[in-house]
Amino acid sequence: MGSNATPVDVDQLIGLNTLGVSVARLDHSPSGLNPPHTHPHPHASEVLIVLEGTLLVGFVTSNPENRLFSKVLNKGDVFVFPFGLIHFQYNIGHTNAVAIAAASSQNAGVITVANAVFGSNPPIDPDFLAKAFRLDKKVVEDLQERFQLENKEIKMLSSFDLLA
């Protein structure tokens, strides 16, 4: 998706254990995005600082309002994603964008919304998803196929990394 996260959390640096903090460098190519996601740790708020480039960032509040808060950030700008809310970053500039994200958790984790819903293993019943998202069942099946294939490719690449 034109985005790469390089995390430093308790898995990479054991010294972060019990400190309640982790950091990630986010590199976005032009039009690269970090798709809508959330962090499963219940208190993992995130602060994002843009080092280079221009990012459109935002988060959506919870039901029933589901209000979008978004802002275009440039070099030096800061934005806060409150804990538990779905949020995203999108490079709307013509050059690479680099940001640092700091979370109030030693291991915030990540749940990418579309991947979790359409790429689950085993798959969620497509009739249910079609009804829940008000989509044609064929659209849901196409999305599931696409995300299942992507998940298999990621697992294969991870296996190669372990062998290296």
C-alpha positions, 0 to 999 in steps of 0.5 A: 500500500506504499507504506512501511512501519518500522516498530520499536516495541517490547518485542524489539527492545525488551527494555521497554517492558513495563514502560508503557511506550513504543515507537514506530517510524512510518515511511509513505511513498506518494499515495501510500497509506496506512489503512484504517486500523486500531490498536487492541491494547485498551489504552494505546493512544498514539501521537504522530509527528511528521518529519517529511512530506504531507499526510492526510490523517484522521480518526472516526469517533465511536457509535452513534456519531461516527464523526470523522476528525481529519487534518492535513499535516506537514513537516513538524505538525503533530496529531493525536489519535485517541485510544480505541478509535479507528484511524489512518494516514495517507500521503497526499503529497508528491514526495515521500513522507516520513513520520514518527508514531509513539503509542502509550503502550509497550506493545499496542498491536494493530488490527487493520479493519479491512484485513480483519473483516475480509481476510479472517481465517476461517472466513466470515460468512459472506451472506452475513458480511453482505448484509452487515455492509449492505453489499452484494454477496459477490462483492464480499466474496471478491474482497474475501478472495483478495484479502485471503490471497494477500494474507497467504502472500504475507505468510509466505514472505514471513516464512522466507524471512525466518529461513534467512 
